[in-house]
Amino acid sequence: MQRPNIIYIVADDLGYADLGCYGGREAQFGPVSPNIDGLAAGGLRFTEGYANAPVCSPTRFALMTMRYQYRLRGALEEPIHSRSKGSTTLGLPTDIPTLPSLLKEAGYRTALIGKWHLGYPPAFGPLRSGYEEFFGIMAGGADYFTHRSGRGDHDLYLGEEEHHEVGYLTDVLSRRTVEYIRHVADDAKAGKPFFLSLHYTAPHWPWETRDDGHVSADVAGNLFHLHGGNIHSYRRMIHHMDEGIGWIVQALREQGLEENTLVVFTSDNGGERFSDNWPLVGGKMDLTEGGIRVPWIARWPAVIPPGRTSGQHCMTMDWSATMLQLGGGQPHPEHPPDGVSLLEVLRDPGHTFERPMFWRMNHRSQRACREGRWKYLKVDEHEYLFDIEADARERANRATRDPARLERMREHWLAWNATMPPIPPDAAVSLGYSAKDMPQR
């Protein structure tokens, strides 16, 4: 099997049902995500895929390392805050092997376009963790027009140098990706494939569409944009990202790379304020399904049959492990992946296998374990047991009806947790808003 080019697209805070192919409703302007829906129609859509965490940077640690993020100190921040700039501990250590570093060793060109959010230079950075090229932001979010982070400092970089460019950030990232594809096309056709991480900030706050440049001054002091936004601007932000993905697919087609390029699309966690997570409950920062179940779409015309759906359980680090295998990269023996390859599922969407998955959060002392159709969940001092296949909305607590299963799954979670470092007392939880800002779910 010829090694594919790989484009790993990660949206930011996208809800499970925000896309048309996941049941999302049309916006006032029409379909929200026709190009992403086209990826699903031409490939494989997962209905029970998960993020490694319900918040940004921890999931990105798992994506990069192919391991449970809890093994690294920086990933115990929920999430890494821009105040950590200058820290030598809150980031992805440069001696840890990563998906891009291992693919680079295997002969791939590697690039990250978009959001890094895994610590700041000089201690950390994408060029220090396996990417040959980087264009994007270092922080967790930025204004779409001024490209300033929540600290108020300029946060658009080319490599490790500040880069100033006029434009709406989503479009800037999409166009830079098209340029990259055109730049590496000849090498890719000559046998040197590329691995491209495209990490959008859309549809993360602040709530700015292409027509909202005037909002920048209003949110300069607080990018959480607590006083603004609505479902209409939110959907338009998704649509702008979707248009860019259409440009990227067209560039692959024009360059003759479409057939043997694996494009994977997902979100770093569940949706936030204006997202649609139906039928799931909760969202970002929650270990209920709405915080961790996310879209997973894979299109690779040379291998994946079109128009297929899979109920295979999987999480972020599984996809990274899959990409490593496809690229012929070798795991580092001292850092074996926790992720499990999904290659057989890509080849045969009817193929499934057992995939137990575990989560924990410092926020509200949350725990979760998914085994088959069952999920063990703990939030604060309350424990729950749900049959997710029958009750994806997690409203029918089976804990008192099946105490033996609850006990068994609790013990499985405790055994798994014993293999992970404890959460240190100085690990921060940064919520950004609370019940005083808006009614909670």
N, C-alpha and C positions, 0 to 999 in steps of 0.2 A: 504494500500500500504506500503510495507516494505521500510524503509528509505534507500536511496542509499549511498554508498560511493561516494565521489565527488572529481574529479581531474579537477582543473581550470587552463588550460594551456594558458599562455599569451606570444606571441611572441613580439618582440621589433622592431617597425618601419617596419612591414611587409606590402607590398603593396596589394591592393585589388586583383590584377590579378597575383600575384607571384606564386600561387598554381595551380596545374593542374586542380583541381576541380572548379576553378574560371576562367578557360580559359587560364591559363598560358601556355606558350610554353615550349617544352622540351629544356633542356640544351644540350651542346655538349656531356655530359656523359649520357644523357637519361632523363627519368622523374625526375623532381625536388622533388616532394612531394608524392611519392606513398603511404606512410603510413597514412599521413594526408588525402589524397584522399580516402583511405580506410575507415577512420572514417566517411567521408561524405557519402560514398556508403552504409555504414552500419547504417546510422542514418539520420540526418536532417541538411540541409544546408540552411542558410538564405542569401537571395540575397540583402536585404536592411536593414542590421544591421549596427549599428554605434558605434563608440567610444564616450565616454563622452567629449573628448577633442582631438585636433589634436597634442598633445604633451604629453610626458611620465607621469610625476608625477601627473598632474591634473586628468588624467583618473584613476590613481591608488587610489587617494583619493575617487573617486566615487565608484570604485570597492569595496573598503573596507567599506565605510559608507552607501552604497545604496542610497546616496543622491547626489543632485547637488553639485559638488565640490566647487562651488563659496561660499558656506557657511563658509569655513574655510580659514584662512589667508594663510596657507602654500600652498594651492592649487592655489593661485593667482600669484605665481611665475610661469613663463613659460620658462623652468621648474625649479624645485629646483636645484641649482648648488652645486657642491662639496665644493664651498667656504662657504656654509652655515654650514659646520661642526662646532659644538659647539653652534649653535643657539638654543635658547629656544622657538622660535616662528615659525620657518620654518620647520614644520613637522606635523604629525598626532597626535593631543593631546591624551594622554593616557586615558583621562576620556570619550572619545567619543566611544560609542558602535560600534562594527565592525561586519562584517560577521563572522570572525573566533571566536570572543569573544562570540557572541550569539549562534553560533553552539556548542561551547565548553560548554556553560551553558546547552545546550540541550543534552549533552552526547557524542559529537563527539571528537575524537582525532583530533588535528589541527597541521599543519606544513606548513611552507613556505620554498621552495627550489628555490633559484634564486634571482632575483632582488627585493629589497625593495623600495628604492628611495622615502621614506616618512619621512626623517629626521634621525638624528644620535643620538645614545645613548650619554649621559645618559638621555636626555630629551625625546627621542623618540626611537622607535624600535619595531620590530615584536613581540618580547617576551613580550612587554609592551602593545600590542594591540590585544591580543587574541590567538597568536600562541604559542603552547607549545614547538615547536622545530623550529629552523631556521638554514639553511645552505645556504650561498650565499653572495651577495654583498649588501652593504648599499647605494652605490652611483648610479648615473644614467648610468654609463658605466664603463667597465674595459677592460684592455688588456686580450686577451683570453689565454695567456701563463703565463705572470708574475702576473696576477690578481691584477694589480695596477690600481687605479682610475686616473682620469684626474689631480688630485693634485700630483700624483706620489707616494702616500702612498699605502701600501698593503691593499687590500679591499676584502678579502675572510674571512668569519666569520663562526664559529660554535657556535651557541648561540650568545653571545656578546664578545667572545674571538677570537682573530685573529687565523686563521687556515691556515697552509701552506700545500699545496698539489700540486704535479706535475701533469699537465695534461691540455688538451685543455678544456676551461671552459664549452662549450656546452656539451661535453661528461661527464665531471665531474658532472654536474647537472643531466644529464640523468641517469648516473649510481647510483648516490645518491638516485634518485627517485625509481629506481628498488629495491635498498636495503631497502628503507622505506616501500615499498609495501610488501616485504617479511617479514619485521619485524612486521607489524601490521596485517598481513593476518589472523592469528588465532583469534585475538580479533574481527576483522571485521566479520568473519564467526560465532563468538559466540554472535553477537548482538551489538557490539560497533563499529559503522562505523567511517570512517575517512574522514576528509576534508583536501585535499592537494592542496595548491597553488604552481604551477610550473611556475615560471616566468623566461623564458629564456632571455638572453641578445641578442641572435641571432634574426635577422641578422643586429643588430646595429653595427656601426663602433666601432673599427678599422676593416678594411677589411682583416680578417685573417681566412684562412682555417686551417684544421689540419696540412697542410704541410708548413705553413707560420710562423713557430716559429722565423725565422730570421727577420721578420718584427718588432718584439717587440722593438728592440733597435732603429729602425728608427722612431717609433711613440711615444717613451717614453716622448717626450716633448710636444706632441699634439695628443691626441687620436682621434681628428676629422679626421686625416689621409687625409688631403685635397689634397695631391699630389699623392694619390694612389687609389687602388681599381679598379674594373671593373665588368661588369655584370657576368662574368664567376666565379670569386671568390665569388661574392655575392650569386649566385645561389647555389654554393657549400656549403656555410654557411647555407643556408636554408635546403639543403639536409642532412647535418650533424644533424641538429635539427630533421629533419624528421626521420632519422635513430634511434635517441634516443627515439622518440615517438613510433617507432616500438618495441623497447626493452621493453618499459613500457606496451604496450598492451599485449605483449607476457608474461610479468610477471603477469599481471592480469589473463591471461588465465591459466597459470601454477598454480596459487594459487586458482583457482576456484572462482575468484571475478569478472570476466568480465561481467556476465549477469546483476548484480545489481550494477554496477558502472557507474555513469554519468561522461562522459569525455566531457568537453567543451573546444573548441579551438578558440582563437581569437588573435587580435593584439591590442596593447595599443593605436595605432593611425595609420594613413595612412603611406605610404611608403616614403622613403627619396631618396637619390641620385641615386641609381642604381635600384630602385624598378620599377615594372610594375603596374600601376594603371588603365590600360585601362578598360573601355572607359572613365574613370573619369579624371578630370583636377585637378592639384594641388597636394599637398602632405603634409607632416608634417609641422605644424604651420599654415595651411590654413583651413578655414571653407568651401572652395569648397569641393565637394564630395571626391576628392582624399585624403583629409586630415583627414576625419572622417568616411567615409564608409569603413568597414573592414570585413574580413571573420568572420563568426560565424558558427561553426559546433558543433553539439551536438549528442553524441552517447550514448545510454542507452538501450541495447538490451531488457531488461525486459519491457520497456514501449514504446520507440520510434520506430515506424515502419521504416524499412530500405529504403534507396534510395529515400528519400522525400526531397522536396524543399519548402521553405516558403518565401513569400514576406512580412511577418509581420514586421512592423517597430519596432525597439528595439534599446536599447543602453546599455552600460556597466552596469549601475546600475540596469537595469531590470533583467539581468542574476544573479546578486548577490541577488536581492530580491527573485528570483525564487529558488535559492539554499537554502536560509533561510527557505522558505516555505516547501521545500522538506525535510529539515532536522528537521522540527518541532520546529525551533527556533521562538522566539517571539520578534517582534520589540520593541525597547525601547519607551515608550509612550512620552518621551520628545524629541525623535529624530526619528519621523516617516519617513519611507523610501519615497523618491521620485520615486524610481524604482517601476515598475509594474511587477508582476509575469507573466511568460510566460508558466506556467504549462499546461494550456489548449491547448496551441499550441504544446507543446511537446507530449501530448496525442493524439491530432488530428491536424496534420500539415495543414489541410485545414481550420482550425479555424483562424480568424483574428479579430482584434478590432482596433478602432481608438487610435492612440498613438501620440499626439503632442509632439514635442521635441524641446529644445531650447539650444543654445550655445552662448558664447561670448568669445572674446579674447582681451586682452590688445594690443597685437601685431596688428598693422594696424587698431585698433578700429573696429574689425570685429564683426558682429552679424549674427546669422542664426536662422531660425525657419522652421521646417518641419511640415506641416499639410496635411495629405493625399498625393496627388500627387504633391502638391505645396511646393515651398521653397522660403522664403524671405531671402535675403543675402545682407549684407552691408560690403564693404571693403574700408577702408579710407573714402572718402566722397561720394562714389558711392553706389547706391542702385540697387538691381536686383530682378527680380521675374522670377522663372523658373518652368516649368512643368517637374518635374524630371522623371515622367514615360515616357514622350515622348523625353526628352532631358537630359539624365543623365550626359552629357558632359557639361552642363551649358553654352551653346553657344548662345541660342536664348532668349534674355532678353525680357520678356513680360510686363515689368513695364509700358511702355507707352500705351500698348494695353489694359491693365486691371488695371487702376489706383485705382479702388475701392478695388480690392483684395489686391493690394500692401499696401494701406492705412490700411486695416483691419489687415493684417498680421503684419505690423509694430506696430500697436497698441497692438496686442497680445504680441509681443516681449517686448514692453515697459512695459506692465502690469506685465509680468513675471519678468522682470529685476528689477522692483520696489520691488519685494519680496526678492531680493538677496542683500547682502552687497555690497557697492561700491568698486571699485578697488582702493586701497590706492596709493598715489603718489610714494611710495618707492617700489612698486611691480616691480620686474625685468623681463625683456625679454632677454633671452640668446639665440642668434641665432647660434653662432658658426662659421658661414660663411655667405658671402654676395655675391653681384654681382662681387666684385673684385676677388673672388675666382673661380667663375664659372658663366656662363650665367644663368640667372634665367628662370623659366618656363614661 
